[in-house]
Amino acid sequence: MSKNNNSNFRTLLLYSYGFKRFLLISAIATIIRVFISFTTPQVIRITVDSIIGNEPINFLDGIMKIINDLGGREGIRESIWICSIVILILAVFTCICDYISRISMAVGSEGIIKNLRDNLYKHIQKLPYSYHVKSQTGDLIQRATSDVEVVRNFISVQLAEMFRTIVLIIVSLTLMFSMNFNISLVVLAFVPIIITYTTVFYGILSRKF
């Protein structure tokens, strides 16, 4: 990361005073939502392979205890609707976590932008008269409106999506390698190609823009 990016990140943290807790809540809710989104396919897999089918159930000790308390494979097989209820509960929790993540990020990002706007206004007010005589009014308006809006979009949309993508990759790779190491290596073989293509494509697009 360049010195300029480090400076921009430190500046962003400086203006986040009073609203860091909302960003933290959003991050925690995002992590929980990603975990739940990967849990739902596992419930379906166990239902098809081990409850309806005869594959042995291999899961975490806590989950295995719940399965045994419900009567084990035979007990759940006789009450297959339990699996549907579990999937429905997971879907509800996903929606709740998604709502908490979005609303917390919205409150946090708007608070940070308010701090930025207030400080920008104070800075412009303290500039000497000679500066205002020489500077263009349109440039100051752009700095106070569209440039601030770009920062707001980065925090509320791009930063949140970047964090979600990182968590998604970590959790998915962990699950993939735990399920089948060899197939996971085959999938990862395509990642360098995708990264190279994306870097070249967006690099060209950015220069053209």
N, C-alpha and C positions, 0 to 999 in steps of 0.2 A: 504494500500500500504506500502511495506517495506521501510526501510531507503535506501537500495541499489537501489530500483526502483526510489525513490525520487531523489537520487543522479544522477542516469542515466538520468532522465527527465530534471533535472537542467542543466546537461552537454549538453544535446541535444539542449536546449534553448540557451545555451551559444554560440554554434556553428551556430545558425540560424541567427546571426546578418547580416543584409543586405538583408535577404530573407524572413523575417516574413510576409511581405505584400503579397508575392505570396501564402503563406499558407493560409492567411486570404481570399484572392480572391478565392482560391480553395474551402475553406469551405463555403463561401457565395454561390458560383455557385452550390455546392453540395446540399445545403439546398433548393435552388430554383428548382433544378432538381427533388428533391424528391417531393416537393409540386406539381409540374406540373404532375409528374407521377401518383399522386393520383387524380389530377383534371380530367384527361382524362376519367377514368371509371365513374366519376360523370356526365360528359357530356353525356356519353352513357346511363347512368341510367335515367337521366332526359329526354333524347330523347325517350327512349322506354316507360318509365312509364308515363311521363307527356305530352309529345308532341304527340306521336303516341297514347298512352293510355290516360286515364282520371284522373290519380292521380294528386292531387293538387301540385303545384310547391312550394317547401319550400327551399329557398336558401338565401344567404347573400343579404342584401339590394342593394349593388352595382351591383350584378349579376342580381337581379330582375329588376333593372332600365334598364339594357341593354336589357333584355328580353322584357320588356314593350316597349322600343324604337323600337324594331324590329317587333312590332305588337302583342306582347303577344303570347299565345299558338296558336291561329288560324293563326297569321301571319307567325310564324315559321313552322307550320304544312303545310302551302301552299308552303313554300320554305324550305323544309327539308334539302336541300343541304347546308344550313347555318351551320348545326351541323357538317357536314363533313369538312367544311372549318375550323371550330373552332378546331376540332380534328387535322387537318393537321397543323394548326398554333402552337398548343401545341406540336406536334411532332417536328416541326422545332426548337422551343425554347428549347426543351429537348436536342436535338443534340447540339445546340449552348452552352448551359450550361455544357453539358458533355465535350465538347471540351475545354472550358475555364477551367473547373475544372482539367482536365487531364494535359493540357499544363502548367498551373500554378503550379500544384503539381510537375511536372517534373522539371521545372525550379528551384523551391524552394528546392527540394530534392537534385538535382545535385549541387546547390550552397552550401547547408549545407555540403555535402560530400566533396566539394572542400575545404571549411574551415577546415574540420576535417583532411583531408589529408595534407594540408599545415601545420597545427599545429603539426600533428604527425611527419612530416618530420623535422620540426624545433626541436622538442623534441629529436628525435633520433640523430640529428646532434650535439646537446649539451651534449649528454651523454658522460661520461668519457671513455677513452680508455680501462680502466680495465673492464668496463661493456661489451664492445664489445668482449673482449677476452674471457670472461666467458660465454656469452650468445650464443645460437645457431642461426645461420644465418637463418635457415628455420623458426624458431619461429618468428623472426622479419619480414620476408617476409609475413608470414601468417597474422600477425597483420596489416600489411600495405596493404594487398590485400583482402583476403577472408573475414576477420573480418570487414573491412570497407564496403565491398560489402553487408554483412549481414545487417549492419546498413542502407545502402541505400535502400535495399529491404523493410526493416521495414517501413521507412518513406514514400516511394513512393507507396507502395502497401498495407501493413497491416494497417498502421496508417490511410490512406485514407479510406480504406474499413471499419475499425472499426468506424470511425466518421460517414460514410454514414449509417452504420447499426444502430447506436444510433439514428440518425435523423429519419431514416425509422421507427423504433419502436415507437418513440414519436408521429410522425405524424399519423401513422396507428392506434395506440391506441386511439388517440384523435378523429379520424374520426369514428372508430368503436363504441366507447361509445356514440358519438353524434347520431349515427344512430340507434343502438339497444343495450341497456345496458345489458340485460339478456344474449343475445347470445355472447356478448363480454366476459362476465364472464365465460361462458362455454369454450370459446376458450383459455382464460388465464389459465384454470385449467390444461391444458396440458403443460404449460410452465415449471413448476418445474420439471416435468418428463424429458423433453428435456434437461434442464440445468444439471440435475443430470447425465443423460446418457452421455452427452457430456463431463462433467468434469471427470467422471470415465474412459471413453474410452480414452480420450487424455492423462489423467494421466498415464494410463497403457502403452499407446503407447510411451509417452515421456521417461518413465523409460526403456522400451525395447530398444528404439533407443540409 
